Amino acid sequence: MPVRVERWAKPNKVPIQLECERQLRAEGFEPELWIDPPGRRWRNFRHDVDEYVWILSGRARVTISGEVVELAAGDRVFIPAGALHSLENIGSANLVWLAAFRMK
């Protein structure tokens, strides 16, 4: 299954955390805010529910089942339940992002 990335379509507007959280909840996901310093890596995770990663600021490299994508502010990626995945802050500033898991 190819990685499903949604690129930010509003280049002159930064993503607003509360708006992103509201949208994720409307889609059936419960978001959590994360802030990671440059170089931080989260490796080899699997979850029993679907997940979205939504970048609020910074740059990330996400690997899902061996496929690598780079995300910038506003981009989000869908991670299906059971998929092995990793995330890394590849920018020079803090990475601010939402991890949102499908509500059971």
Backbone bond lengths (Angstrom), bond angles and torsions (degrees), N, CA, C in turn:
res aa  C-N    CA-C-N  psi(-1)  N-CA   C-N-CA  omega(-1)  CA-C   N-CA-C  phi
1 M - - - 1.459 - - 1.534 108.81 -
2 P 1.331 118.47 123.19 1.467 120.29 -179.95 1.527 111.55 -66.30
3 V 1.323 115.14 150.75 1.462 120.80 178.61 1.520 109.08 -67.82
4 R 1.332 115.75 135.12 1.471 122.12 -177.83 1.524 109.34 -102.87
5 V 1.336 116.01 101.24 1.464 122.75 179.58 1.517 109.02 -105.97
6 E 1.328 116.01 135.32 1.462 121.50 173.27 1.526 106.89 -112.25
7 R 1.328 115.56 112.86 1.474 121.34 -178.22 1.523 110.10 -82.05
8 W 1.327 115.88 145.49 1.459 123.10 179.17 1.519 108.97 -64.88
9 A 1.316 116.82 124.87 1.473 122.05 -174.38 1.521 112.87 -102.68
10 K 1.341 117.04 10.46 1.469 120.41 -177.74 1.529 108.93 -123.48
11 P 1.337 117.81 78.08 1.469 120.62 -172.24 1.530 114.90 -61.94
12 N 1.311 118.32 -23.12 1.466 120.41 -178.75 1.521 112.85 -98.69
13 K 1.339 116.57 10.05 1.459 121.09 -178.82 1.523 109.09 -133.75
14 V 1.320 116.45 131.03 1.463 119.84 177.44 1.521 109.20 -83.51
15 P 1.338 117.03 148.82 1.466 118.70 177.71 1.528 110.55 -67.08
16 I 1.305 116.18 138.89 1.468 121.98 179.88 1.516 107.96 -104.74
17 Q 1.332 115.11 125.67 1.453 121.30 -174.06 1.526 113.13 -51.05
18 L 1.325 117.75 -49.93 1.461 120.16 -176.20 1.530 112.37 -63.67
19 E 1.324 117.16 -36.62 1.464 120.25 177.76 1.529 111.05 -67.03
20 C 1.325 116.18 -41.50 1.465 120.42 178.70 1.524 110.23 -65.14
21 E 1.332 117.04 -43.59 1.464 120.73 178.41 1.529 111.10 -61.31
22 R 1.323 116.34 -42.57 1.469 120.97 179.68 1.531 110.13 -61.03
23 Q 1.326 116.66 -44.20 1.463 120.18 -179.81 1.527 110.66 -64.22
24 L 1.328 117.42 -43.97 1.467 120.37 179.96 1.529 111.35 -62.04
25 R 1.321 117.10 -42.82 1.471 119.97 178.33 1.530 110.97 -62.31
26 A 1.340 116.28 -39.61 1.468 120.19 178.45 1.534 111.04 -63.80
27 E 1.328 116.69 -26.54 1.465 121.84 178.98 1.533 111.89 -89.49
28 G 1.349 117.28 0.62 1.460 120.72 176.91 1.514 115.13 92.92
29 F 1.347 117.19 21.95 1.469 121.95 -179.43 1.527 109.80 -118.02
30 E 1.342 115.96 148.52 1.471 121.63 177.39 1.531 108.35 -108.62
31 P 1.349 117.40 111.18 1.464 120.98 -175.58 1.530 113.47 -83.60
32 E 1.338 114.43 150.23 1.468 123.49 172.80 1.522 107.33 -130.70
33 L 1.328 117.11 135.93 1.460 121.83 179.20 1.528 110.54 -85.30
34 W 1.335 116.04 134.84 1.454 122.91 176.24 1.529 108.76 -128.33
35 I 1.329 115.62 144.55 1.468 121.84 175.67 1.527 106.63 -133.16
36 D 1.332 115.84 119.04 1.459 121.04 -176.55 1.519 110.98 -122.63
37 P 1.339 117.62 138.79 1.465 121.39 177.91 1.526 110.99 -72.72
38 P 1.326 117.01 164.09 1.462 120.27 177.13 1.533 110.86 -53.08
39 G 1.325 114.86 137.95 1.456 120.77 177.98 1.518 115.37 86.67
40 R 1.320 118.42 -10.69 1.476 121.04 -178.42 1.524 109.95 -63.18
41 R 1.331 115.99 135.49 1.466 121.57 -179.49 1.519 109.88 -127.67
42 W 1.311 115.38 135.73 1.459 123.51 170.68 1.523 104.83 -113.94
43 R 1.334 117.13 117.83 1.464 119.68 -171.49 1.525 113.25 -117.43
44 N 1.322 113.62 139.74 1.464 123.26 166.37 1.525 114.57 54.44
45 F 1.308 114.86 63.33 1.461 122.15 176.52 1.520 110.12 -105.67
46 R 1.320 115.89 151.07 1.463 124.04 170.14 1.521 107.01 -137.65
47 H 1.313 116.05 142.72 1.464 120.86 176.94 1.526 108.55 -129.51
48 D 1.305 116.13 155.83 1.467 119.78 -179.14 1.527 112.89 -88.92
49 V 1.334 116.45 6.13 1.466 121.93 176.26 1.530 108.74 -133.29
50 D 1.347 115.55 159.32 1.466 120.98 175.54 1.523 109.96 -63.33
51 E 1.335 115.39 153.14 1.465 121.79 -179.45 1.527 109.62 -139.23
52 Y 1.324 115.88 148.30 1.462 122.52 165.97 1.518 107.81 -115.05
53 V 1.321 116.95 141.87 1.462 123.56 166.98 1.519 105.63 -112.99
54 W 1.348 116.28 124.25 1.466 121.56 -178.30 1.530 107.56 -124.74
55 I 1.318 116.36 120.43 1.461 121.98 -177.29 1.528 109.20 -85.80
56 L 1.336 116.01 123.28 1.468 120.87 177.45 1.522 111.08 -92.44
57 S 1.340 117.20 -38.26 1.469 121.04 172.93 1.520 108.83 -157.08
58 G 1.326 115.28 150.05 1.455 121.29 -178.11 1.522 111.54 99.81
59 R 1.352 113.95 -168.19 1.463 120.90 -178.53 1.518 109.05 -133.76
60 A 1.326 115.83 139.76 1.462 120.87 -178.49 1.517 110.77 -133.93
61 R 1.320 114.43 151.27 1.455 121.58 168.95 1.528 105.77 -112.16
62 V 1.320 116.15 125.18 1.461 122.07 -179.42 1.521 107.87 -119.35
63 T 1.325 115.35 132.36 1.454 121.69 176.25 1.521 107.70 -114.74
64 I 1.319 116.20 125.77 1.465 122.09 -179.36 1.527 107.53 -127.96
65 S 1.313 115.52 115.29 1.475 121.20 179.80 1.528 111.45 49.29
66 G 1.346 116.26 41.33 1.458 122.02 176.94 1.514 115.61 87.90
67 E 1.326 119.00 -11.13 1.470 122.03 178.92 1.521 109.29 -94.43
68 V 1.342 116.60 130.20 1.462 122.59 -174.67 1.521 110.31 -106.65
69 V 1.340 115.83 132.81 1.460 121.72 174.62 1.517 108.40 -133.29
70 E 1.325 116.18 149.47 1.457 121.09 174.16 1.520 108.43 -108.85
71 L 1.337 114.92 136.78 1.453 121.78 -176.68 1.518 109.98 -121.66
72 A 1.331 116.33 146.23 1.455 123.49 175.64 1.526 108.18 -121.75
73 A 1.319 116.33 177.41 1.462 121.61 -177.53 1.526 111.06 -51.39
74 G 1.328 115.20 127.29 1.455 122.20 178.91 1.515 114.41 97.00
75 D 1.328 117.37 -22.64 1.462 120.52 179.73 1.522 110.24 -74.05
76 R 1.337 115.71 150.17 1.449 119.54 173.21 1.521 109.43 -140.46
77 V 1.329 114.84 156.04 1.452 120.64 -178.25 1.526 108.68 -135.00
78 F 1.325 115.36 142.17 1.456 122.85 178.09 1.524 109.16 -93.12
79 I 1.331 116.27 133.28 1.465 122.06 177.85 1.526 107.15 -120.58
80 P 1.328 117.66 111.45 1.460 119.19 -177.82 1.529 112.35 -69.45
81 A 1.313 115.41 152.36 1.461 120.93 177.88 1.525 109.72 -52.68
82 G 1.332 115.98 136.77 1.454 121.75 176.87 1.514 115.65 85.85
83 A 1.343 118.38 -9.71 1.466 120.99 -178.10 1.531 110.34 -76.50
84 L 1.328 116.47 131.70 1.456 121.43 174.20 1.524 107.75 -70.88
85 H 1.332 117.35 128.19 1.462 119.63 -177.05 1.523 112.11 -147.73
86 S 1.337 113.95 156.86 1.461 123.16 179.01 1.519 108.42 -139.97
87 L 1.340 115.57 159.37 1.465 121.70 178.82 1.515 107.94 -142.07
88 E 1.336 116.11 140.00 1.465 121.58 179.71 1.524 109.98 -138.31
89 N 1.327 116.40 136.71 1.460 121.25 172.24 1.524 107.57 -79.23
90 I 1.330 117.37 111.74 1.463 121.71 -177.98 1.523 112.18 -102.81
91 G 1.323 116.57 4.79 1.456 120.38 -179.83 1.520 112.20 -92.82
92 S 1.336 115.18 179.38 1.466 121.41 179.14 1.525 111.94 -97.80
93 A 1.312 116.85 1.27 1.469 122.16 178.74 1.528 108.84 -125.51
94 N 1.318 116.03 173.28 1.461 120.05 176.68 1.521 110.54 -57.60
95 L 1.318 115.42 144.67 1.456 123.10 173.09 1.520 106.80 -98.58
96 V 1.325 116.80 121.81 1.463 122.38 178.38 1.523 105.86 -112.03
97 W 1.340 115.42 122.82 1.465 118.80 -172.64 1.509 111.42 -151.21
98 L 1.324 114.13 160.58 1.453 121.44 175.80 1.524 108.78 -109.55
99 A 1.324 115.77 131.28 1.463 122.19 167.44 1.526 104.41 -104.28
100 A 1.302 117.16 123.49 1.459 120.76 -176.04 1.521 109.58 -127.40
101 F 1.330 114.85 123.69 1.461 120.44 -176.96 1.522 110.09 -107.44
102 R 1.351 114.97 141.98 1.454 119.83 179.24 1.525 109.36 -60.66
103 M 1.323 115.38 131.23 1.466 120.54 178.74 1.518 108.80 -72.73
104 K 1.309 115.60 137.68 1.477 120.45 179.95 1.499 110.78 -84.99
